[in-house]
Amino acid sequence: MPAHKGEKVSLTSDAFLMTMRFENPRNTGSLGGTRRPGNSVSPFPQYKLNGFGFEHVWTPAVLAQREPTILVVEDNDETSFLLRTVLRRKGYAVMEAWDGKQAVEIAETEELDLILLDLQLPRLNGLGVIHRMRQNVRLENVPIVIITGQDPEKYRSTAIAEGCDDFLCKPIDFDRLDALLDYYAPTGKIAA
């Protein structure tokens, strides 16, 4: 709101508003388990006060001026098509794998921002994929969201132990998918 003649503007409250940001507790995923150490997960820009005002610090994908890349690991054609279509329309680069071994090979060679991983996969199941990826130093901080039609409670403790960051149940709740995308792989675009 613009100041009127003779009215003082409070810089303190403006500075407070400029530094406010949503942030989940550090080092915890939404599953309540401990995330990998030192991994800041806030998808929102961080502001630091410098001598000239506020300096803006962006997340890695936004800083690199590239669209975030998501690996979709799904053996069901319809689900894979649906996710690919939705993600591309939202501005993501999408890579796909049809089985667990192919997912590990792609993840080891590409720069990924998020992995959406089905549990029931041929050749190597989802938990095996997580285990292999978390052994690779380059992949230990890439968020992995399990997509499953199974009861997530059945796999929750094992998945957390292996390094899973979150769950998305089938049929896919698109509001929940949007929240996960904004949290783990923000595009830097401002929603209208």
MARNU-359599 format. One record per residue (C-alpha): residue in three letters; x, y, z; residue number from 1. Coordinates in pm, 1 decimal. Example, Ala and Ser with C-alpha at 12.3 -4.5 7.8 and 13.67 -1.06 7.14 Angstrom:
<rs>
 residu       c1       c2       c3 num
    ALA   1230.0   -450.0    780.0   1
    SER   1367.0   -106.0    714.0   2
</rs>
This chain:
<rs>
 residu       c1       c2       c3 num
    MET      0.0      0.0      0.0   1
    PRO    158.7    334.2    -99.4   2
    ALA    230.8    591.8    170.6   3
    HIS     29.9    914.4    175.3   4
    LYS    184.4   1258.5    224.9   5
    GLY    320.5   1295.1    574.3   6
    GLU    277.5    926.8    654.3   7
    LYS    584.9    731.6    762.0   8
    VAL    653.4    391.9    610.6   9
    SER    773.8    125.0    849.2  10
    LEU   1082.3    -41.2    699.4  11
    THR   1093.4   -288.2    983.4  12
    SER    761.8   -446.7    890.7  13
    ASP    854.6   -442.3    518.3  14
    ALA   1187.2   -607.3    594.3  15
    PHE   1006.7   -867.4    803.5  16
    LEU    764.9   -944.6    520.3  17
    MET   1047.7   -966.8    267.4  18
    THR   1233.7  -1225.3    477.0  19
    MET    928.5  -1440.3    554.7  20
    ARG    922.6  -1772.0    372.4  21
    PHE    757.3  -2108.4    410.9  22
    GLU   1000.8  -2364.7    534.9  23
    ASN    949.6  -2714.0    668.1  24
    PRO   1166.7  -2808.1    963.8  25
    ARG   1521.8  -2871.3    847.1  26
    ASN   1643.1  -3227.1    806.1  27
    THR   1296.9  -3382.9    818.4  28
    GLY   1090.5  -3506.0    528.7  29
    SER    714.2  -3502.4    523.5  30
    LEU    725.6  -3865.7    634.9  31
    GLY    879.3  -3752.8    965.5  32
    GLY   1207.5  -3930.4    897.4  33
    THR   1546.3  -3762.7    895.7  34
    ARG   1658.0  -3628.7    559.8  35
    ARG   2016.5  -3638.3    449.7  36
    PRO   2229.1  -3389.7    651.2  37
    GLY   2273.3  -3037.6    521.9  38
    ASN   2010.0  -3065.7    253.0  39
    SER   1809.7  -2742.7    258.1  40
    VAL   1470.5  -2828.9    113.2  41
    SER   1288.7  -2498.8     99.5  42
    PRO   1171.0  -2444.2   -258.6  43
    PHE   1112.2  -2076.4   -195.6  44
    PRO   1371.2  -1809.2   -265.2  45
    GLN   1580.9  -1709.6     31.1  46
    TYR   1643.6  -1341.8     99.9  47
    LYS   1952.5  -1201.3    266.8  48
    LEU   1995.8   -843.1    376.1  49
    ASN   2301.6   -678.1    223.2  50
    GLY   2420.8   -315.5    216.7  51
    PHE   2202.0   -229.9    -82.0  52
    GLY   1877.9   -399.2     16.0  53
    PHE   1776.3   -757.8    -27.6  54
    GLU   1977.3  -1008.9   -223.8  55
    HIS   1783.2  -1292.2   -382.0  56
    VAL   1915.8  -1650.0   -363.4  57
    TRP   1752.8  -1909.7   -589.4  58
    THR   1728.3  -2287.3   -578.9  59
    PRO   1973.4  -2483.3   -805.1  60
    ALA   1743.3  -2543.2  -1105.9  61
    VAL   1628.8  -2179.5  -1112.3  62
    LEU   1985.4  -2050.9  -1067.2  63
    ALA   2103.0  -2262.9  -1360.8  64
    GLN   1816.3  -2122.0  -1575.1  65
    ARG   1697.2  -2468.3  -1672.4  66
    GLU   1370.9  -2649.1  -1631.0  67
    PRO   1381.1  -2906.1  -1349.9  68
    THR   1420.8  -3263.7  -1470.9  69
    ILE   1200.8  -3537.8  -1328.6  70
    LEU   1257.4  -3908.7  -1380.8  71
    VAL    928.4  -4099.5  -1394.6  72
    VAL    979.5  -4469.4  -1322.4  73
    GLU    653.4  -4644.8  -1405.1  74
    ASP    575.0  -4968.6  -1589.0  75
    ASN    205.6  -4888.1  -1644.7  76
    ASP    158.6  -4715.4  -1982.1  77
    GLU   -146.7  -4510.4  -1880.0  78
    THR      7.7  -4379.2  -1558.2  79
    SER    333.8  -4302.2  -1736.5  80
    PHE    150.8  -4112.8  -2013.5  81
    LEU    -57.8  -3920.9  -1760.2  82
    LEU    243.7  -3814.8  -1551.6  83
    ARG    452.0  -3725.8  -1858.4  84
    THR    172.2  -3508.4  -1999.8  85
    VAL     99.3  -3327.5  -1672.3  86
    LEU    466.0  -3267.3  -1590.5  87
    ARG    554.3  -3132.0  -1935.7  88
    ARG    259.1  -2892.8  -1926.8  89
    LYS    384.0  -2764.8  -1591.7  90
    GLY    726.3  -2687.2  -1740.9  91
    TYR    931.4  -2989.6  -1638.4  92
    ALA   1172.5  -3190.8  -1849.4  93
    VAL   1062.4  -3553.7  -1818.6  94
    MET   1272.5  -3866.6  -1850.0  95
    GLU   1116.3  -4209.6  -1828.1  96
    ALA   1220.6  -4557.9  -1721.0  97
    TRP   1010.6  -4874.4  -1747.4  98
    ASP   1192.7  -5087.8  -1490.2  99
    GLY   1420.6  -5053.9  -1188.8 100
    LYS   1752.6  -5129.4  -1361.8 101
    GLN   1684.0  -4875.2  -1635.2 102
    ALA   1594.5  -4617.6  -1366.8 103
    VAL   1929.0  -4666.1  -1190.9 104
    GLU   2119.4  -4638.1  -1521.3 105
    ILE   1942.5  -4313.4  -1615.8 106
    ALA   1982.8  -4163.9  -1268.1 107
    GLU   2356.6  -4234.1  -1270.7 108
    THR   2408.9  -4051.5  -1601.5 109
    GLU   2160.3  -3761.2  -1589.5 110
    GLU   2118.8  -3456.8  -1364.9 111
    LEU   1783.8  -3506.0  -1193.3 112
    ASP   1582.2  -3281.7   -961.8 113
    LEU   1319.4  -3538.3   -856.9 114
    ILE   1240.0  -3907.2   -905.9 115
    LEU    879.1  -4032.4   -912.1 116
    LEU    912.9  -4406.2   -851.5 117
    ASP    661.1  -4689.8   -866.0 118
    LEU    711.7  -4966.3   -608.4 119
    GLN    605.3  -5262.2   -824.3 120
    LEU    859.3  -5270.4  -1108.2 121
    PRO   1012.5  -5544.6  -1322.8 122
    ARG   1382.9  -5642.3  -1286.0 123
    LEU   1438.8  -5434.9   -967.6 124
    ASN   1156.9  -5317.1   -739.8 125
    GLY   1120.7  -4960.8   -610.7 126
    LEU   1284.3  -5030.4   -272.9 127
    GLY   1583.2  -5186.5   -451.1 128
    VAL   1609.7  -4879.3   -675.0 129
    ILE   1610.8  -4647.3   -372.1 130
    HIS   1875.8  -4859.7   -200.9 131
    ARG   2104.7  -4849.9   -507.6 132
    MET   2056.0  -4475.9   -561.8 133
    ARG   2129.4  -4386.0   -200.8 134
    GLN   2460.2  -4572.6   -222.5 135
    ASN   2568.6  -4335.1   -501.4 136
    VAL   2710.1  -4010.6   -355.5 137
    ARG   2584.2  -3811.2   -655.6 138
    LEU   2226.2  -3928.3   -600.2 139
    GLU   2200.2  -3925.9   -221.9 140
    ASN   2028.4  -3584.2   -212.5 141
    VAL   1792.9  -3628.4   -509.6 142
    PRO   1438.9  -3646.3   -368.5 143
    ILE   1255.8  -3972.8   -434.1 144
    VAL    876.4  -3988.7   -415.0 145
    ILE    721.0  -4333.8   -424.1 146
    ILE    404.0  -4370.9   -631.8 147
    THR    200.8  -4670.3   -525.1 148
    GLY   -141.1  -4824.8   -543.9 149
    GLN    -47.3  -5030.2   -236.7 150
    ASP   -110.4  -4921.5    120.9 151
    PRO    180.7  -4682.3    195.8 152
    GLU    174.6  -4784.7    562.3 153
    LYS    280.6  -5134.0    455.5 154
    TYR    608.1  -4999.1    309.7 155
    ARG    658.1  -4677.8    509.5 156
    SER    924.8  -4792.3    758.5 157
    THR   1124.9  -4984.4    496.0 158
    ALA   1102.3  -4698.5    245.4 159
    ILE   1215.8  -4440.5    501.4 160
    ALA   1506.8  -4662.5    601.6 161
    GLU   1611.9  -4689.8    235.9 162
    GLY   1591.1  -4311.6    181.3 163
    CYS   1246.2  -4237.0     38.2 164
    ASP   1135.3  -3875.5     79.8 165
    ASP    758.6  -3901.7     28.7 166
    PHE    461.9  -4106.7    -98.6 167
    LEU    199.0  -4039.5   -364.2 168
    CYS    -92.9  -4282.9   -376.9 169
    LYS   -269.3  -4408.1   -690.0 170
    PRO   -511.0  -4297.5   -816.5 171
    ILE   -304.5  -3979.3   -829.3 172
    ASP   -430.6  -3680.6   -631.9 173
    PHE   -320.8  -3389.6   -852.7 174
    ASP   -336.7  -3133.7   -570.9 175
    ARG    -95.0  -3350.5   -372.6 176
    LEU    123.1  -3393.5   -682.8 177
    ASP    135.1  -3012.9   -725.5 178
    ALA    236.4  -2970.3   -360.5 179
    LEU    513.3  -3229.8   -397.0 180
    LEU    640.8  -3069.3   -717.5 181
    ASP    643.0  -2722.1   -561.7 182
    TYR    825.6  -2857.4   -258.9 183
    TYR   1088.8  -3083.8   -417.0 184
    ALA   1136.7  -2939.5   -768.4 185
    PRO   1005.5  -2583.0   -804.6 186
    THR   1006.9  -2444.3  -1157.1 187
    GLY   1061.3  -2083.4  -1055.0 188
    LYS    747.3  -1984.3  -1244.7 189
    ILE    489.5  -1777.6  -1063.9 190
    ALA    143.3  -1930.3  -1078.5 191
    ALA   -128.1  -1707.0  -1219.4 192
</rs>
